[in-house]
Each structure stands twice: as C-alpha cells, then as structure tokens.
Amino acid sequence: MELIFVTSNSNKFREASAILGRSLSQRRLDLKEIQAIDAKDVVKEKAKDAYSLVKRPVMVEDTGLYIIKLGGFPGALIRWVRGAIGNEGICRLLGEGEDRSAYAETAICVYDGREFRVFSGRVDGTITPSPRGSGNFGWDPIFQPEGHDRTFAEMSADEKNAISMRAKAFAELKEYLEGAVP
Amino acid sequence: MELIFVTSNSNKFREASAILGRSLSQRRLDLKEIQAIDAKDVVKEKAKDAYSLVKRPVMVEDTGLYIIKLGGFPGALIRWVRGAIGNEGICRLLGEGEDRSAYAETAICVYDGREFRVFSGRVDGTITPSPRGSGNFGWDPIFQPEGHDRTFAEMSADEKNAISMRAKAFAELKEYLEGAVP
C-alpha cells in the first residue's frame, strides 16, 4: 500500500520515512482537528478529512500530553493551552505535592477510504515543577520520561527520538505494514 | 426561509424560538466541533457538518468565554478547560492583581448550502477571583458582566437571559431574518 503522510511538518515526515524504511510521500495540507482530549479521536476525523482531499490512502498523526490528575487534560488540546499559559502555566496547573504523573501519546491513523487503523505509542513520565532545558520543542521542557532524570528538552534530538512516543507509534505502524504487505 | 436549529440543548432551542418569534424546528445531532479559540470559526464548520446531514438550511450556535490576559483562551474550548480544572481552576489561571477582563460571546451560523452567515452577541465583564452563586449553569459563577455587581449565577435565569450574549446573538439573527424574509 502506497501511503501519503499528510502533514505540514517536514521533521515528522523525515522521522516517519526513516523509521518505516519505505517510500512515503508527503502532502502539506492544513487539516481541521476536532475538539477532543484523546488524540486517537482527533486522528480519525483528520484522516477522513485528509482522504476526502487526497483520495488515496493517507496517514495522519497527532500527539497529546495527558495529565492524570486532570483526567487526561489537555491531551490533544495541548497546543492551545501552551499557547495561552505557556509551559510555566502548565507546571502551575498542578499544586504542590499533587500527583504530577502524565503521559505523552502519539496516535497515527491510516485510512484507505474503507477502514480506519489507529496505531499509538506512549511514554509515561511526570510534569516537572518548572521547565528545564531548551532543546527540542513545544512542551519538551516540562515532560520527564520515566526512568530518566532529564526532560525531553535536556536530551539531544537523537536521544529523545530513540525513546519517543512518536517513534513507538511509527514502529507499531511499521510492524503492521510489514505484515500487511509481504 | 425555514430554519432548522441543530442543537441537542432544548433550553437553547426554546430561547431561540421565543426570541425569533417564528416557527423553528429542532434537530438533535451530535456535531463535531473543530479546535479553535474563536467560536465564529467553530460554528462555520459545525454548520457545514449539520447541512451535510440535514440537507436543508440550518443554524448552529456556540458560546465561548474569552480571557483578555490569555489572548482569548479558552474561548470556545471553555468546556474542556472547565471539565479539567473547574471554575476554581479558571479563577486561579489569573494571578492576583492581574487584569481579569473577559468577554462572553455567542456565535450563530446560518448555512443554506451556499452561503455562511455568522451572527454574534457579546457581553464584556470580568472573571471573579472565586466562584459566586449557584444559579444557571457552566461558568456562570465566575463571570460578572460589566455594570453589574453579581455574576450570571447570582442572577435569575430571566435576568441573565435579558442581557446575555446568546440573547444578543439571536436578536441580531432576528433582525437579519426579518430583513431577508418580508
């Protein structure tokens, strides 16, 4: 199956190509994202939207940051929350002494016009009391993966990519594609 | 023009019927809402979605709570934020001494399959330091409209409806409909 990764982010496209080890093409389209905490819900609608524009098998991706104490919020809505209150503000959403557990999860949806297939990769960790590190991007300075004493922003891009939720999700997709296409 | 108000909320339907003073029918459909701060963006996509299901002229509504200091956030995303951190949490998003200005805005979109018409009603006010009152619903306890010393939740439903953003938006729509349909 020839897949078209619909994303405006070239870094994600390069990462997917490297992990999947197959020819993948990129289409830059600005897709609508529905309001939902769970990125798995967001990617299904996004894939439907992408397919209606591209009319060939598509894959789309979305990543959320889920804070346990807040019932998973902000999840897929993270960019709006970060845009409004910043990483510092997110750290302050949790009072002192409260459970700071969180997980980062990437959801990928592949849709061929008939069937939706959703793949995901998850990294458990904690929201740090304040941002640390300046590497990488987005909310990396406030997420410290389990078993590590550094945030994603204190790691090199290679270190982060080796353990990231996105890499795990792409790996799950790769396994499916290799099974499906002998 | 015969209009179908697509909403699962019977109170909103009754309010619209009373203000518009014309026969309106209700369709209960669960419509997808896109991620956006501005309810005017949300209602356009929602109307498109509603029209594709109903195939007759539709109207849809959405209301946001916009906090000036946070660049308008949460706006149309208010229900997710309130679900996660509650009204108390929203009050705490603004530190002491900070500008607490906010506005509530209802956006209505009418779509006949050809043209989108957006109507809106706005009430300026402030986010109270803590919730007050138990009347009405949602974030009413933390929004105090300008020129009043009580929150929406400290008013009776009739008092609130007389000055609300929703009533203003319906009134703007009524004016248009009366001009358009002699």
Interface residues (C-beta under 8 A of the other chain):
Chain A: K32 E33 I34 Q35 I37 E45 L70 G71 F73 P74 A76 L77 W80 V81 G83 A84 I85 G89 L93
Chain B: K32 E33 I34 Q35 I37 E45 L70 G71 F73 P74 A76 L77 W80 V81 G83 A84 I85 G89 L93
